């Protein structure tokens, strides 16, 4: 199995104001009820993609997997939340 290639964001991509800066492996929780995923269910980002609209594919603790999720349906958890809060404080 070959390693996964990580791509840097496109130079012309402008992030949305409330966009989450998550990476693969980051822990999150659902903030809305998704099909088969109750509110507050923990999960892990398994794919992060998009240029102008960052969206994520998440594998939740109950085995459900959903794609095209963003800040409207996810909240960072644990070390991810601390990392994002620290980055926001620097801005």
C-alpha positions in Angstrom: 0.0 0.0 0.0 1.4 3.4 -1.0 1.4 6.4 1.3 -1.4 8.9 0.9 -0.5 12.2 -0.8 -1.4 15.4 1.0 -2.1 18.4 -1.2 -1.6 22.0 -0.1 -4.6 24.3 -0.6 -4.8 26.1 -3.9 -3.4 29.6 -3.9 -6.8 31.1 -5.0 -8.9 29.3 -2.5 -10.5 31.6 0.0 -11.8 29.9 3.2 -15.3 30.6 4.5 -15.6 32.7 7.7 -16.7 29.7 9.9 -14.7 27.0 8.1 -13.1 24.3 10.2 -9.5 23.5 9.5 -9.5 19.8 10.2 -7.0 17.2 9.1 -7.3 13.5 8.5 -7.4 11.7 11.8 -8.9 14.6 13.8 -11.7 13.8 16.3 -15.1 15.5 15.9 -18.6 15.2 17.2 -21.9 15.6 15.3 -23.8 18.8 16.0 -26.9 17.7 14.1 -28.8 14.4 13.7 -27.5 12.6 10.6 -28.9 9.4 9.1 -27.9 6.8 11.7 -25.9 9.2 13.8 -27.4 10.9 16.8 -26.4 14.4 17.9 -23.1 14.3 19.9 -21.8 11.1 18.4 -18.0 11.0 18.3 -16.1 10.4 15.0 -12.8 10.6 13.2 -12.1 12.5 10.0 -11.1 9.9 7.3 -11.0 12.3 4.3 -10.5 16.1 4.1 -11.0 17.7 0.7 -12.2 20.8 -1.1 -10.6 24.1 -2.3 -13.1 26.8 -1.6 -15.4 24.6 0.5 -13.6 22.4 3.0 -15.7 19.2 3.6 -15.0 16.1 5.4 -15.8 12.4 5.4 -16.2 11.1 8.9 -16.4 7.6 10.4 -18.5 7.8 13.5 -18.1 5.6 16.6 -21.3 3.7 15.8 -19.9 2.6 12.5 -21.8 5.0 10.3 -19.8 6.9 7.7 -20.9 10.2 6.2 -19.3 12.6 3.6 -19.7 16.2 2.6 -19.8 17.4 6.3 -18.6 20.8 7.3 -18.8 23.3 10.2 -22.7 23.2 10.0 -22.7 19.5 11.2 -19.4 19.0 13.0 -17.6 20.3 16.0 -14.0 19.6 16.9 -13.4 17.4 20.0 -10.5 16.7 22.3 -7.0 17.7 21.2 -8.5 18.9 17.9 -10.6 21.5 19.7 -7.6 22.7 21.7 -5.5 23.0 18.6 -8.1 25.0 16.7 -8.7 27.3 19.8 -5.0 28.0 20.1 -4.7 28.8 16.3 -7.8 31.1 16.6 -6.2 33.0 19.5 -3.1 33.7 17.4 -5.1 35.4 14.7 
